Amino acid sequence: MRVIILGGDGYLGWPTAMRFAALGHEVMVVDNYLRRNIAQETCSEALMPNPNLTERVRIFEEISRYKIRVEIGDCCDFSFIEKVFAGFQPKAVVHYAEQPSAPYSMIGYTEALKTFNNNLNATFNVIWAVIQHCPNCHIIKLGTMGEYGTPNIDIEEGWLEIEHKGRKDKFLYPRQAGSLYHTTKVLDTDLLWFYVRLYGIRVTDLMQGPVYGLSTTEVNLDERLMPNFHYDDIFGTVVNRFLVQAVAGAPLTVYGRGGQTRGYLNLEDTLQCVELAMDSPAEAGQLRILNQFTEVFSVNELAEKVQMVGNRMGLKVQIKAIDNPRKEKEEHYYSVKHHGLLELGLQPHFMTDDIIAKMLEKVIRCKRNIDIRKIMPRVVWNK
Ligand SMILES: NC(=O)c1ccc[n+]([C@@H]2O[C@H](COP(=O)([O-])OP(=O)(O)OC[C@H]3O[C@@H](n4cnc5c(N)ncnc54)[C@H](O)[C@@H]3O)[C@@H](O)[C@H]2O)c1
């Protein structure tokens, strides 16, 4: 199958590109290095150096013989993106190409506007490139579980049936995001739903939780094929920050009371989910929404897990609560349906002690690169 991976230089995009190439698909990656540029601007560089996309593709081909085509360009530039779609004629596009940092989107006007313009324009252009050049192409869009927020009722898989004054209808599940970045994802979903209704395009919107892990079959071929690993307050996820703090001998910093609960998944499972979605595409005129995570943890539970494994490895890990820089509920109800991907065949890889130990070992190997000043929050919501 011909597949385009938008955001192919990213944490998820690069491992997905290698996996799909290894599965025998004809793969093209597109990226404009937005993340690398923002990381440089905000002193949030990754822990391990990553060769640029063209170089990674060359290394992967040398080792595995699998080819990946590269286009460096901006998805917000329609003349560029339509040329890519018209020429390549993809059967599927995996759309990862967005600014994914919630803290970055909350720094101030400039960063909020950049996130808003980038994410909405990229999605808008992908939709129009598909409508105009390959209307049967399946759009697999990465959304986020953060679109739903933390309501005090069960979260369904994308849709909610509502009975009102004796009549029933089905609507997108109500969404109330906690950052401007997450709000752009909500707006993306609305855009996609509008064009699905209007033009009958086929779309899968994957509501993904935070992803952790640095290991996939292809990544493990060579250290230079590692995806980006950020541990700072801008791009680093809570799992990455805890792993690095544990190795650096700094306390694991829990934001507020630490009861913030989310659904997490292993990088291997993101690849599985995207592959499963691609193998059984959404119907024409369907917006299929799947909740993509495998396990639920609170921040306190994650800290305790990393502490326990770290201590077993002799790291002497402490945990410390600090003021929460975000505006969010620190204790809340969280019950989320996530059957769709399991029904498609997802075989979860859970966050075992062994998996945590392997991640810690990788960080230990790069300990000399750690700059502990990057981890403490620099961005405060509604300051
Ligand atoms: N990583 C996670 O835990 C997670 C969780 C939920 C959702 N997501 C979503 O998955 C997607 C990928 O996330 P990631 O962690 O790989 O992020 P990432 O920043 O590592 O990757 C995104 C890539 O897209 C590129 N990009 C952004 N805007 C672009 C544009 N206009 N044109 C071309 N390329 C562009 C960036 O340069 C980057 O390489 C994002 O949409 C994110 O919102 C990620």
The ligand as an ORCA input file, in Angstrom:
! r2SCAN-3c Opt
* xyz 0 1
  N       3.603     11.376     21.745
  C       2.496     11.312     22.460
  O       2.514     10.903     23.629
  C       1.181     11.724     21.845
  C      -0.006     11.510     22.584
  C      -1.216     11.871     22.017
  C      -1.260     12.423     20.738
  N      -0.090     12.626     20.050
  C      -0.169     13.219     18.714
  O       0.578     12.427     17.805
  C       1.225     13.255     16.836
  C       2.711     12.967     16.819
  O       3.256     13.231     18.099
  P       4.797     13.099     18.390
  O       4.946     12.830     19.840
  O       5.412     12.175     17.412
  O       5.269     14.594     18.133
  P       6.605     15.123     17.426
  O       6.663     16.577     17.638
  O       7.781     14.313     17.837
  O       6.279     14.828     15.893
  C       5.492     15.659     15.090
  C       6.278     15.928     13.815
  O       5.476     16.711     12.935
  C       6.289     17.699     12.339
  N       5.415     18.805     11.930
  C       4.661     19.614     12.720
  N       4.017     20.520     11.973
  C       4.357     20.282     10.694
  C       4.014     20.885      9.465
  N       3.215     21.940      9.406
  N       4.526     20.371      8.311
  C       5.367     19.305      8.340
  N       5.729     18.685      9.500
  C       5.234     19.183     10.648
  C       7.294     18.082     13.410
  O       8.455     18.663     12.892
  C       7.557     16.730     14.078
  O       8.656     16.056     13.525
  C       0.873     14.689     17.199
  O      -0.187     15.135     16.396
  C       0.452     14.597     18.641
  O      -0.486     15.596     18.942
  C       1.118     12.294     20.579
*
